[in-house]
Amino acid sequence: MEEMSYCSFTGGEEYTNHFQPGIYVCSDCGHELFSSCSKFQHSSPWPAFSQTIHPDSVSKHPEAWGPVKVCCGNSSLKFIPKENEKQQTLNL
């Protein structure tokens, strides 16, 4: 498993201990980035994910200490609960 953390996203700390079912999207463009199914507990102050929804969801930057830092422009994340996924992604 390739560990990833989205520490390049503004305000990511908000989702560190957030494990509700749904998806995480780019708050600017609405691109689907991560599923809550790939989220795991990590010691960093940012949420961590084991994979992206799409292979090209984010740019990946290796870190010297292990996990891969990921980003989607200079954006922040938006969480869409599972029950609102279809409606929310259409409205972005």
Secondary structure, DSSP 8 states (H G I E B T S, - for coil): ---EE-TTSBTGGGGTT---SEEEEETTT--EEEEGGGEE--SSSS-EES--SSTTSSEEEE-TTSSEEEESTT-BEEEEEGGGHHHHHHH-
